[in-house]
Amino acid sequence: MGITKYIIKVPSKPDKVLDLADVKTGLASGAHTITIESYDGTTLLETKTRDFTIAAIDYDTDYQAVLDYATTNSISLPTGTQQYLDNQRMVDFKASGAYAKSDIVFNFESTASIAFKLICWKRKILAVSYGSPTWSNDGWLGNGTNTYIDPLYDTRTAGLNWVLNSAAVIWKSFSISSGNCIIGGFGAGGYTLVLPDGGSNSYSSINGSSAKVNSYGVLGLNMVSRESNVLTKYNNLDNSTASTSVWAEKLFIGARNRVDQGGQDNYSDEGIGFIAIGGAMFAEYAAIKTAING
């Protein structure tokens, strides 16, 4: 299997170990050379090289397609370590059953570039970020004033799973909003508003009329899922507001689409590490929590 570590032995002292696993972290698959230099002060005495190879990892086909999209569009790839973490999240999310029910999937919780984070894992297209959000390894943090993401998701054309009595949004929160929406829309005969306000102005309406509910946003995984014509689940709670008409317009992340006014409002200051939108997902709720929360 080749050299995996070097051990420096000095009599009567603990061994010093150079573990090649540390050297390999973040490197791409393929052939590499390690160079070891010996010095007396600043004077180079000797140089030795050793070759090693990092075997290619067989990623999930859908995650590999994300990497391929990035490469084709000159978007820098995450480190090898981040790719491994991303791939495992993809595998776990697909195993939960929720990936198949999703129309859009974004993983913002990453050390990758902003551009890479904006690649939709389901459709392999690039979303557009507006305003001045804060991006970090935890994800996207809205400022509550002018920030939102346009995932280029119109339920009339891309809403394969989003239908009248089966529609949902799930997201992982790393910073709970003081108000304003995760997704939403108003106008053109439709209404959808997912707004886990920390106070008394929480809404969990999908394809139905407006109705306040108990505050429900938590750190970690959250879900609002219309399960039938009379039931919407928000986390483990019930909203009995009936469905009225399917939301048939674009949906934004972190703001509400005011079709009646031709703009956006309810800009969020939520911290979002992961988000997926699609069909009803409460049956997968426990499995998704395990997959996303870890």
Secondary structure as UniProt FT lines:
FT   STRAND          5..8
FT   TURN            11..12
FT   STRAND          16..19
FT   HELIX           20..24
FT   TURN            25..26
FT   STRAND          30..40
FT   TURN            41..42
FT   STRAND          43..54
FT   HELIX           61..72
FT   TURN            73..74
FT   HELIX           80..96
FT   HELIX           98..101
FT   STRAND          102..107
FT   HELIX           114..117
FT   TURN            121..123
FT   STRAND          128..130
FT   STRAND          134..136
FT   TURN            137..138
FT   STRAND          139..141
FT   STRAND          148..154
FT   TURN            155..158
FT   TURN            164..165
FT   STRAND          166..175
FT   STRAND          183..187
FT   TURN            188..189
FT   STRAND          190..195
FT   STRAND          202..206
FT   STRAND          212..213
FT   STRAND          220..226
FT   STRAND          232..234
FT   TURN            235..236
FT   STRAND          237..239
FT   STRAND          250..253
FT   STRAND          256..258
FT   TURN            259..262
FT   STRAND          263..265
FT   STRAND          271..278
FT   HELIX           282..284
FT   HELIX           285..293
//
